[in-house]
Amino acid sequence: MIKIDTLKNYYFYCYIVFLLSLFLFTNSSGTAILEVPVIHLPYSKDIIIYTMVLLAFILFISLIKEIKIDVIIALFFVQLITSLIPLLFNNSLNFFGSYLLILIQLLTFIIALQMNKINYKKVINIFTIFAIVIAFQTLITFLAFKDYFFYIQYKSLLSIPIGSSNFIAVFLTPVIIALISMRDKNFIHKAITLFLIFGLIITQSRGALLTLFVFLIGYYGLIFVKSVRNRKVSKLSKILLYLMITIGALSILFFGEDKDYTKLIYGYSSIIEEGSIINQFSSGRTELYFERTVEAFGSPIFGHGTVYDEGMKRSHNFIIDRFYESGLIGVFCTIFILYYWYNKIKPFRNDFFINYAFWFNITMIIQSLFEVSLFSTVYSDFIFFSLLGLSIARVKELKKSVEIECN
């Protein structure tokens, strides 16, 4: 007879693979993806995902005796309740679409939290394969439009089932940084990482490239400093440090109005002519931050609800968006969820999966300060809260093993 844990874990792998496949190979009706093979769905992809997560939740709950409740789940219930208050003043039908996203975050987290003795290496491999497919789809699209690479039209042309260039980068960057942070690296591991970095470069996502560059400087710079202190400076550390210094120097050297490099760096900022240089370089984001923050103060406690007026843009900053949607209560719940998660996993950062989940999610959090990602898109939230739940479940396993050894 198959054990419940074994069956539950098997279902979890299928659940993860199926939903990730929906992101990779399907598109909602009415939107054409010409360069990458895609299955057009007759219904909204988000609705299908919501339904599958709900069904998966019912299935997993039926396989376990009780739900493991923690602080994060309690804070989610607070958000679900307080997010309904603005509905008294805003009866837009769009409200419920965004409200469902909070529910999906909760269900995704609960499902992941119930996992026990799962093969965490297999989970990492699933996400890596997912990233490889995304990078390959990006490469195919790049080859179709390579002649436009240094023109502003390129980013609007670069589109695959998961989304456009910035949406692609939102997933590739965390995977790359998480893979680099892993201690055991063989040739295949390094080759995959380099391929994903190439996929990221051709997205022309400036925020993602800057995030990766800062991480590499900090990560390998720290290795270099430690090597100097221990008087064991490896050739690799020297080469990587010198390479990054060279790239930085060349970037400054070629920073001129007529250089293609500058066109690549400025990207969409060339169409933003108003405001400060920072606002232009950020494609108008700083101005958007200010506007949305001022509007949020119109209802600072409970927010304006999980809905935006027609034509209204998100701020590209998850904290400001949470403030606008759910007020100070929503901001507090969100920040405390992240703080609680970090404190939970901090003592076990040496574990390979905890380390992977930490760098993956931290990168997503950083990117969500200047991109539409967390608490805004279903695929980002699904991945983020799956790793959040799995990492806490892993901590509980490690604590149990320590207790057994002590006894």
Secondary structure, DSSP 8 states (H G I E B T S, - for coil): ---HHHHHHHHHHHHHHHHHHHHHHEEETT----SS--EEESS-HHHHHHHHHHHHHHHHHHHSSS----HHHHHHHHHHHHTTGGGGT---THHHHHHHHHHHHHHHHHHHHT--S--HHHHHHHHHHHHHHHHHHHHHHHHHSGGGTTSTHHHHH-EETTEEHHHHHHHHHHHHHHHHH-S---HHHHHHHHHHHHHHHTTT-HHHHHHHHHHHHHHHHHHHHHHHHTT---HHHHHHHHHHHHHHHHHHHT-STT-HHHHHHHGGGGG--SS-HHHHHTTTHHHHHHHHHHHHTTSTTT-S-S---TT----S-HHHHHHHHHHHHHHHHHHHHHHHHHHHHGGGTTSHHHHHHHHHHHHHHHHTTTSS-TTT-HHHHHHHHHHHHHHHHHHHHHHHHHHHHH-
